[in-house]
Amino acid sequence: MRESIRKRLPLAIQSVVSVALLALLFRGLDLGALRQLYAAMPLWFYLLSLGVILGGQVLYAWRWRQVLAASGVPVTIGTAIRQYFIGVFLNNFFPSTVGGDMAKVYYLGKHHGYRPIAASIVLDRLLSIGLLAVLATTMYWVAPDPSPQFAATRAFVTVIAVCLLGGLVLAARGTGGLPRRLAPFGTFAVRLAERAQRFRHDMATAARRPHIVFQSAAVVTTYFFALTGIYRLFLALDTGAHPSFLTLMTAVTTASLLSNIPISINGLGLREQLHAILLQPLGVTREAAVAISLLTFAHSLVSSLLGVLFWLQLPAAIKSHIPTSESEIPLDSEIPVDS
């Protein structure tokens, strides 16, 4: 019972935070104006924005496949796309923000080894968030600064970028003998260090290859450049606002980056608050900021439908179990034996 409560507590806290943030946001929102923004939206813009979100998901799936290939895991692009969208589906509709990642480890790891797949996913996440932080930081230093709010968040985002870049360097180069350094703390600490070292070695195979980092940077930059174009088009169509492209990109990348902080369910509530705060200095109303935030989130949910279709195609014996924690997957084994 106590273990069950411990597992559910983070979800309960995230739910409370999401509800509180949404309640605070909608309390001062003109719902009529919000509905009008959606009613006036042209169908072609909806389809175009959906295409950008779906295209971005495919780009990120392709990037993950490149990481897998560099790690020596022979996975086709079709398999990578299917597993990526299954992960999107599970992350959006199951009560664990890492459920989709654990499912990818479980489904692919049965044939390619659990630990190499897990290492590729951790490195892929590190590349995604780390390079997004670098992009956001770059935008802060090259784009026009419209308000003190941007100056306040610039330092925070820069610190995140430095920390995540440090994580990438650590993944590629290691610590120089962690088990030896922890030997004075006993055999248990040494075993944990050796396990972390094996996992880090699996990540290093791809992390040490410059083309993986360059490809990842190109994917992140391309996607957020296209996404910023969608934001600017939405604002021009529905509000008449024309903020600087680079400054708008600063706000978009910052909101996306900070939405990854795991204090709410799938960033719900936090993402909308960030949009309202960061877009307001650009002359964007709270209603328009929330409208575009909810629209992109809705597109993410629509993309989950592809994940449902791919998930339904899995053999019944495989899809009957969705792991939600590392303890359910033997990461120390290389190539498991199917049961």
CORUR-V110963 format. One record per residue. N is the residue number from 1. RES is the residue in three letters. PHI is phi in whole degrees, -180 to 180 (NA if undefined). BURIAL is # if it has 9 or more other C-alpha atoms within 8 Angstrom, else .. D_LAST is the distance of its C-alpha to the last C-alpha in Angstrom with 2 decimals. Layout:
n=N res=RES phi=PHI burial=BURIAL d_last=D_LAST
n=N res=RES phi=PHI burial=BURIAL d_last=D_LAST
This chain:
n=1 res=MET phi=NA burial=. d_last=28.89
n=2 res=ARG phi=-63 burial=. d_last=30.22
n=3 res=GLU phi=-64 burial=. d_last=26.87
n=4 res=SER phi=-64 burial=. d_last=26.60
n=5 res=ILE phi=-65 burial=. d_last=30.17
n=6 res=ARG phi=-62 burial=. d_last=29.59
n=7 res=LYS phi=-71 burial=. d_last=26.79
n=8 res=ARG phi=-86 burial=. d_last=28.99
n=9 res=LEU phi=-61 burial=. d_last=32.20
n=10 res=PRO phi=-58 burial=. d_last=31.85
n=11 res=LEU phi=-64 burial=# d_last=31.20
n=12 res=ALA phi=-64 burial=. d_last=34.21
n=13 res=ILE phi=-65 burial=# d_last=36.39
n=14 res=GLN phi=-61 burial=# d_last=35.46
n=15 res=SER phi=-63 burial=# d_last=36.27
n=16 res=VAL phi=-63 burial=# d_last=39.63
n=17 res=VAL phi=-64 burial=# d_last=40.46
n=18 res=SER phi=-61 burial=# d_last=39.68
n=19 res=VAL phi=-63 burial=# d_last=41.81
n=20 res=ALA phi=-64 burial=# d_last=44.59
n=21 res=LEU phi=-66 burial=# d_last=44.75
n=22 res=LEU phi=-68 burial=# d_last=44.79
n=23 res=ALA phi=-63 burial=. d_last=47.43
n=24 res=LEU phi=-65 burial=. d_last=49.55
n=25 res=LEU phi=-70 burial=# d_last=49.25
n=26 res=PHE phi=-76 burial=# d_last=50.06
n=27 res=ARG phi=-63 burial=. d_last=52.90
n=28 res=GLY phi=-108 burial=. d_last=55.11
n=29 res=LEU phi=-104 burial=# d_last=53.83
n=30 res=ASP phi=-85 burial=. d_last=55.87
n=31 res=LEU phi=-66 burial=. d_last=53.40
n=32 res=GLY phi=-63 burial=. d_last=55.91
n=33 res=ALA phi=-66 burial=. d_last=56.09
n=34 res=LEU phi=-65 burial=# d_last=52.31
n=35 res=ARG phi=-64 burial=. d_last=52.07
n=36 res=GLN phi=-65 burial=. d_last=54.86
n=37 res=LEU phi=-62 burial=# d_last=53.00
n=38 res=TYR phi=-73 burial=. d_last=50.13
n=39 res=ALA phi=-65 burial=. d_last=52.59
n=40 res=ALA phi=-86 burial=. d_last=54.48
n=41 res=MET phi=-73 burial=# d_last=51.44
n=42 res=PRO phi=-67 burial=. d_last=51.67
n=43 res=LEU phi=-61 burial=. d_last=48.77
n=44 res=TRP phi=-63 burial=. d_last=48.77
n=45 res=PHE phi=-70 burial=# d_last=48.28
n=46 res=TYR phi=-59 burial=# d_last=45.33
n=47 res=LEU phi=-67 burial=. d_last=43.66
n=48 res=LEU phi=-64 burial=. d_last=44.62
n=49 res=SER phi=-66 burial=# d_last=43.23
n=50 res=LEU phi=-63 burial=# d_last=39.98
n=51 res=GLY phi=-62 burial=. d_last=39.78
n=52 res=VAL phi=-65 burial=# d_last=40.29
n=53 res=ILE phi=-65 burial=# d_last=37.47
n=54 res=LEU phi=-64 burial=# d_last=35.04
n=55 res=GLY phi=-61 burial=. d_last=36.32
n=56 res=GLY phi=-64 burial=# d_last=35.77
n=57 res=GLN phi=-63 burial=# d_last=32.12
n=58 res=VAL phi=-65 burial=# d_last=31.69
n=59 res=LEU phi=-60 burial=# d_last=33.61
n=60 res=TYR phi=-69 burial=# d_last=31.41
n=61 res=ALA phi=-65 burial=# d_last=28.26
n=62 res=TRP phi=-62 burial=# d_last=30.00
n=63 res=ARG phi=-62 burial=# d_last=30.87
n=64 res=TRP phi=-62 burial=# d_last=27.27
n=65 res=ARG phi=-63 burial=# d_last=26.35
n=66 res=GLN phi=-65 burial=# d_last=29.21
n=67 res=VAL phi=-64 burial=# d_last=27.85
n=68 res=LEU phi=-60 burial=# d_last=24.42
n=69 res=ALA phi=-62 burial=# d_last=26.31
n=70 res=ALA phi=-67 burial=# d_last=28.51
n=71 res=SER phi=-88 burial=# d_last=25.53
n=72 res=GLY phi=85 burial=. d_last=24.30
n=73 res=VAL phi=-102 burial=# d_last=21.44
n=74 res=PRO phi=-79 burial=. d_last=22.03
n=75 res=VAL phi=-119 burial=# d_last=21.66
n=76 res=THR phi=-74 burial=. d_last=24.09
n=77 res=ILE phi=-63 burial=# d_last=26.51
n=78 res=GLY phi=-63 burial=. d_last=25.21
n=79 res=THR phi=-64 burial=. d_last=21.66
n=80 res=ALA phi=-62 burial=# d_last=23.31
n=81 res=ILE phi=-65 burial=# d_last=25.55
n=82 res=ARG phi=-61 burial=# d_last=22.90
n=83 res=GLN phi=-66 burial=# d_last=20.79
n=84 res=TYR phi=-65 burial=# d_last=24.10
n=85 res=PHE phi=-70 burial=# d_last=25.34
n=86 res=ILE phi=-61 burial=# d_last=22.15
n=87 res=GLY phi=-63 burial=# d_last=22.77
n=88 res=VAL phi=-61 burial=# d_last=26.40
n=89 res=PHE phi=-59 burial=# d_last=25.56
n=90 res=LEU phi=-69 burial=# d_last=23.36
n=91 res=ASN phi=-65 burial=# d_last=25.98
n=92 res=ASN phi=-81 burial=# d_last=28.74
n=93 res=PHE phi=-121 burial=. d_last=27.42
n=94 res=PHE phi=-116 burial=. d_last=25.05
n=95 res=PRO phi=-77 burial=. d_last=26.60
n=96 res=SER phi=-145 burial=. d_last=25.41
n=97 res=THR phi=-70 burial=# d_last=27.10
n=98 res=VAL phi=-108 burial=# d_last=24.14
n=99 res=GLY phi=-60 burial=# d_last=21.53
n=100 res=GLY phi=-65 burial=# d_last=21.76
n=101 res=ASP phi=-67 burial=# d_last=21.34
n=102 res=MET phi=-64 burial=# d_last=18.29
n=103 res=ALA phi=-66 burial=# d_last=16.72
n=104 res=LYS phi=-63 burial=# d_last=17.69
n=105 res=VAL phi=-62 burial=# d_last=16.12
n=106 res=TYR phi=-68 burial=# d_last=12.75
n=107 res=TYR phi=-71 burial=# d_last=12.94
n=108 res=LEU phi=-81 burial=# d_last=14.49
n=109 res=GLY phi=-67 burial=# d_last=13.01
n=110 res=LYS phi=-63 burial=# d_last=9.54
n=111 res=HIS phi=-116 burial=. d_last=11.79
n=112 res=HIS phi=-120 burial=# d_last=14.85
n=113 res=GLY phi=97 burial=# d_last=14.22
n=114 res=TYR phi=-68 burial=# d_last=14.51
n=115 res=ARG phi=-65 burial=# d_last=17.93
n=116 res=PRO phi=-60 burial=# d_last=19.73
n=117 res=ILE phi=-68 burial=# d_last=18.88
n=118 res=ALA phi=-61 burial=# d_last=19.97
n=119 res=ALA phi=-64 burial=# d_last=23.04
n=120 res=SER phi=-65 burial=# d_last=23.95
n=121 res=ILE phi=-72 burial=# d_last=23.90
n=122 res=VAL phi=-63 burial=# d_last=26.03
n=123 res=LEU phi=-65 burial=# d_last=28.40
n=124 res=ASP phi=-62 burial=# d_last=28.60
n=125 res=ARG phi=-64 burial=. d_last=29.56
n=126 res=LEU phi=-64 burial=# d_last=32.01
n=127 res=LEU phi=-66 burial=# d_last=33.57
n=128 res=SER phi=-61 burial=# d_last=33.85
n=129 res=ILE phi=-74 burial=# d_last=35.49
n=130 res=GLY phi=-64 burial=# d_last=37.33
n=131 res=LEU phi=-72 burial=# d_last=38.94
n=132 res=LEU phi=-65 burial=# d_last=39.73
n=133 res=ALA phi=-64 burial=# d_last=41.53
n=134 res=VAL phi=-65 burial=# d_last=43.40
n=135 res=LEU phi=-63 burial=# d_last=44.38
n=136 res=ALA phi=-62 burial=# d_last=45.59
n=137 res=THR phi=-62 burial=# d_last=47.54
n=138 res=THR phi=-60 burial=. d_last=49.12
n=139 res=MET phi=-62 burial=# d_last=50.19
n=140 res=TYR phi=-61 burial=# d_last=51.84
n=141 res=TRP phi=-89 burial=. d_last=53.94
n=142 res=VAL phi=-112 burial=. d_last=55.00
n=143 res=ALA phi=-89 burial=# d_last=55.34
n=144 res=PRO phi=-59 burial=. d_last=58.38
n=145 res=ASP phi=-98 burial=# d_last=58.03
n=146 res=PRO phi=-84 burial=. d_last=59.17
n=147 res=SER phi=-161 burial=. d_last=59.02
n=148 res=PRO phi=-61 burial=. d_last=58.62
n=149 res=GLN phi=-61 burial=. d_last=55.21
n=150 res=PHE phi=-67 burial=# d_last=53.88
n=151 res=ALA phi=-64 burial=# d_last=55.40
n=152 res=ALA phi=-68 burial=. d_last=53.71
n=153 res=THR phi=-81 burial=. d_last=50.21
n=154 res=ARG phi=-58 burial=# d_last=50.80
n=155 res=ALA phi=-64 burial=. d_last=50.72
n=156 res=PHE phi=-64 burial=. d_last=47.54
n=157 res=VAL phi=-66 burial=# d_last=45.70
n=158 res=THR phi=-63 burial=# d_last=47.06
n=159 res=VAL phi=-62 burial=. d_last=45.69
n=160 res=ILE phi=-60 burial=# d_last=42.22
n=161 res=ALA phi=-61 burial=# d_last=42.45
n=162 res=VAL phi=-63 burial=. d_last=43.56
n=163 res=CYS phi=-64 burial=. d_last=40.75
n=164 res=LEU phi=-72 burial=# d_last=38.03
n=165 res=LEU phi=-63 burial=# d_last=39.64
n=166 res=GLY phi=-62 burial=. d_last=39.60
n=167 res=GLY phi=-64 burial=# d_last=35.84
n=168 res=LEU phi=-65 burial=# d_last=35.47
n=169 res=VAL phi=-64 burial=# d_last=37.71
n=170 res=LEU phi=-63 burial=# d_last=35.78
n=171 res=ALA phi=-63 burial=# d_last=32.48
n=172 res=ALA phi=-81 burial=# d_last=34.23
n=173 res=ARG phi=-110 burial=. d_last=36.35
n=174 res=GLY phi=82 burial=# d_last=34.90
n=175 res=THR phi=-108 burial=. d_last=36.99
n=176 res=GLY phi=81 burial=. d_last=38.19
n=177 res=GLY phi=101 burial=. d_last=36.31
n=178 res=LEU phi=-62 burial=# d_last=34.92
n=179 res=PRO phi=-57 burial=# d_last=33.45
n=180 res=ARG phi=-64 burial=. d_last=36.91
n=181 res=ARG phi=-69 burial=. d_last=38.66
n=182 res=LEU phi=-94 burial=# d_last=36.62
n=183 res=ALA phi=-55 burial=# d_last=36.98
n=184 res=PRO phi=-63 burial=. d_last=39.90
n=185 res=PHE phi=-92 burial=. d_last=37.68
n=186 res=GLY phi=107 burial=. d_last=35.49
n=187 res=THR phi=-68 burial=. d_last=32.17
n=188 res=PHE phi=-64 burial=. d_last=30.14
n=189 res=ALA phi=-64 burial=# d_last=31.85
n=190 res=VAL phi=-66 burial=# d_last=31.33
n=191 res=ARG phi=-63 burial=# d_last=27.56
n=192 res=LEU phi=-63 burial=. d_last=27.43
n=193 res=ALA phi=-66 burial=# d_last=29.73
n=194 res=GLU phi=-66 burial=# d_last=27.71
n=195 res=ARG phi=-65 burial=# d_last=24.55
n=196 res=ALA phi=-64 burial=. d_last=26.75
n=197 res=GLN phi=-67 burial=# d_last=28.28
n=198 res=ARG phi=-62 burial=. d_last=25.07
n=199 res=PHE phi=-65 burial=# d_last=24.24
n=200 res=ARG phi=-65 burial=# d_last=27.86
n=201 res=HIS phi=-63 burial=# d_last=27.74
n=202 res=ASP phi=-64 burial=# d_last=24.94
n=203 res=MET phi=-71 burial=# d_last=27.28
n=204 res=ALA phi=-64 burial=# d_last=30.33
n=205 res=THR phi=-54 burial=# d_last=29.32
n=206 res=ALA phi=-89 burial=# d_last=30.04
n=207 res=ALA phi=-65 burial=# d_last=32.49
n=208 res=ARG phi=-82 burial=. d_last=34.89
n=209 res=ARG phi=-94 burial=# d_last=35.37
n=210 res=PRO phi=-57 burial=. d_last=38.42
n=211 res=HIS phi=-66 burial=. d_last=37.55
n=212 res=ILE phi=-67 burial=# d_last=34.47
n=213 res=VAL phi=-66 burial=# d_last=36.79
n=214 res=PHE phi=-66 burial=. d_last=39.44
n=215 res=GLN phi=-63 burial=# d_last=37.12
n=216 res=SER phi=-64 burial=# d_last=35.79
n=217 res=ALA phi=-63 burial=# d_last=39.40
n=218 res=ALA phi=-65 burial=. d_last=40.38
n=219 res=VAL phi=-65 burial=# d_last=37.63
n=220 res=VAL phi=-62 burial=# d_last=38.58
n=221 res=THR phi=-65 burial=# d_last=42.30
n=222 res=THR phi=-62 burial=. d_last=42.09
n=223 res=TYR phi=-64 burial=# d_last=40.16
n=224 res=PHE phi=-76 burial=# d_last=42.45
n=225 res=PHE phi=-66 burial=# d_last=45.52
n=226 res=ALA phi=-66 burial=# d_last=44.57
n=227 res=LEU phi=-65 burial=# d_last=43.65
n=228 res=THR phi=-63 burial=# d_last=47.01
n=229 res=GLY phi=-60 burial=# d_last=48.71
n=230 res=ILE phi=-65 burial=# d_last=47.20
n=231 res=TYR phi=-59 burial=# d_last=48.45
n=232 res=ARG phi=-66 burial=# d_last=51.89
n=233 res=LEU phi=-67 burial=. d_last=52.10
n=234 res=PHE phi=-61 burial=# d_last=51.16
n=235 res=LEU phi=-66 burial=# d_last=53.84
n=236 res=ALA phi=-68 burial=# d_last=56.42
n=237 res=LEU phi=-73 burial=. d_last=55.78
n=238 res=ASP phi=-102 burial=# d_last=55.59
n=239 res=THR phi=-128 burial=# d_last=57.59
n=240 res=GLY phi=79 burial=. d_last=59.81
n=241 res=ALA phi=-77 burial=. d_last=58.66
n=242 res=HIS phi=-133 burial=. d_last=58.49
n=243 res=PRO phi=-69 burial=# d_last=57.12
n=244 res=SER phi=-57 burial=. d_last=56.91
n=245 res=PHE phi=-61 burial=# d_last=53.75
n=246 res=LEU phi=-67 burial=# d_last=52.94
n=247 res=THR phi=-67 burial=# d_last=53.64
n=248 res=LEU phi=-64 burial=# d_last=51.49
n=249 res=MET phi=-63 burial=# d_last=48.67
n=250 res=THR phi=-60 burial=# d_last=49.11
n=251 res=ALA phi=-67 burial=# d_last=48.61
n=252 res=VAL phi=-65 burial=# d_last=45.61
n=253 res=THR phi=-67 burial=# d_last=43.74
n=254 res=THR phi=-66 burial=# d_last=44.65
n=255 res=ALA phi=-62 burial=# d_last=43.49
n=256 res=SER phi=-66 burial=# d_last=40.13
n=257 res=LEU phi=-64 burial=# d_last=39.73
n=258 res=LEU phi=-72 burial=# d_last=40.73
n=259 res=SER phi=-67 burial=# d_last=38.65
n=260 res=ASN phi=-78 burial=. d_last=35.58
n=261 res=ILE phi=-64 burial=. d_last=36.83
n=262 res=PRO phi=-80 burial=# d_last=34.28
n=263 res=ILE phi=-108 burial=. d_last=36.88
n=264 res=SER phi=-140 burial=# d_last=36.37
n=265 res=ILE phi=-76 burial=# d_last=33.71
n=266 res=ASN phi=53 burial=# d_last=32.99
n=267 res=GLY phi=76 burial=# d_last=36.51
n=268 res=LEU phi=-65 burial=# d_last=38.10
n=269 res=GLY phi=94 burial=# d_last=41.63
n=270 res=LEU phi=-65 burial=# d_last=41.66
n=271 res=ARG phi=-61 burial=# d_last=41.51
n=272 res=GLU phi=-69 burial=# d_last=44.35
n=273 res=GLN phi=-64 burial=# d_last=46.46
n=274 res=LEU phi=-63 burial=# d_last=46.10
n=275 res=HIS phi=-62 burial=# d_last=47.21
n=276 res=ALA phi=-63 burial=# d_last=50.20
n=277 res=ILE phi=-73 burial=. d_last=51.24
n=278 res=LEU phi=-81 burial=# d_last=50.79
n=279 res=LEU phi=-90 burial=# d_last=52.22
n=280 res=GLN phi=-60 burial=# d_last=55.22
n=281 res=PRO phi=-64 burial=# d_last=57.22
n=282 res=LEU phi=-91 burial=# d_last=56.87
n=283 res=GLY phi=85 burial=. d_last=58.77
n=284 res=VAL phi=-98 burial=# d_last=55.77
n=285 res=THR phi=-69 burial=# d_last=55.98
n=286 res=ARG phi=-60 burial=# d_last=53.33
n=287 res=GLU phi=-63 burial=# d_last=52.69
n=288 res=ALA phi=-68 burial=# d_last=52.08
n=289 res=ALA phi=-64 burial=# d_last=49.84
n=290 res=VAL phi=-68 burial=# d_last=47.68
n=291 res=ALA phi=-62 burial=# d_last=47.72
n=292 res=ILE phi=-71 burial=# d_last=46.29
n=293 res=SER phi=-64 burial=# d_last=43.70
n=294 res=LEU phi=-66 burial=# d_last=42.47
n=295 res=LEU phi=-64 burial=. d_last=42.61
n=296 res=THR phi=-66 burial=# d_last=40.31
n=297 res=PHE phi=-66 burial=. d_last=37.88
n=298 res=ALA phi=-63 burial=. d_last=38.05
n=299 res=HIS phi=-63 burial=# d_last=37.29
n=300 res=SER phi=-64 burial=# d_last=34.15
n=301 res=LEU phi=-67 burial=# d_last=33.12
n=302 res=VAL phi=-63 burial=. d_last=33.99
n=303 res=SER phi=-63 burial=# d_last=31.84
n=304 res=SER phi=-64 burial=# d_last=28.94
n=305 res=LEU phi=-62 burial=# d_last=29.36
n=306 res=LEU phi=-64 burial=# d_last=28.07
n=307 res=GLY phi=-62 burial=# d_last=24.97
n=308 res=VAL phi=-61 burial=# d_last=24.60
n=309 res=LEU phi=-61 burial=. d_last=24.91
n=310 res=PHE phi=-67 burial=# d_last=22.33
n=311 res=TRP phi=-66 burial=# d_last=19.89
n=312 res=LEU phi=-66 burial=. d_last=20.51
n=313 res=GLN phi=-80 burial=. d_last=19.61
n=314 res=LEU phi=-69 burial=. d_last=15.99
n=315 res=PRO phi=-57 burial=. d_last=13.47
n=316 res=ALA phi=-58 burial=. d_last=13.53
n=317 res=ALA phi=-68 burial=. d_last=9.85
n=318 res=ILE phi=-85 burial=. d_last=10.32
n=319 res=LYS phi=-79 burial=# d_last=13.86
n=320 res=SER phi=-70 burial=. d_last=13.49
n=321 res=HIS phi=-126 burial=. d_last=12.95
n=322 res=ILE phi=-118 burial=. d_last=15.58
n=323 res=PRO phi=-68 burial=# d_last=15.61
n=324 res=THR phi=-122 burial=# d_last=19.25
n=325 res=SER phi=-149 burial=# d_last=19.47
n=326 res=GLU phi=-63 burial=# d_last=18.56
n=327 res=SER phi=-63 burial=. d_last=17.48
n=328 res=GLU phi=-86 burial=. d_last=14.27
n=329 res=ILE phi=-126 burial=# d_last=13.30
n=330 res=PRO phi=-76 burial=# d_last=13.29
n=331 res=LEU phi=-67 burial=# d_last=16.19
n=332 res=ASP phi=-77 burial=. d_last=17.17
n=333 res=SER phi=-88 burial=# d_last=14.32
n=334 res=GLU phi=-87 burial=# d_last=15.23
n=335 res=ILE phi=-119 burial=# d_last=12.47
n=336 res=PRO phi=-74 burial=# d_last=8.98
n=337 res=VAL phi=-95 burial=. d_last=6.30
n=338 res=ASP phi=-64 burial=. d_last=3.76
n=339 res=SER phi=-86 burial=. d_last=0.00
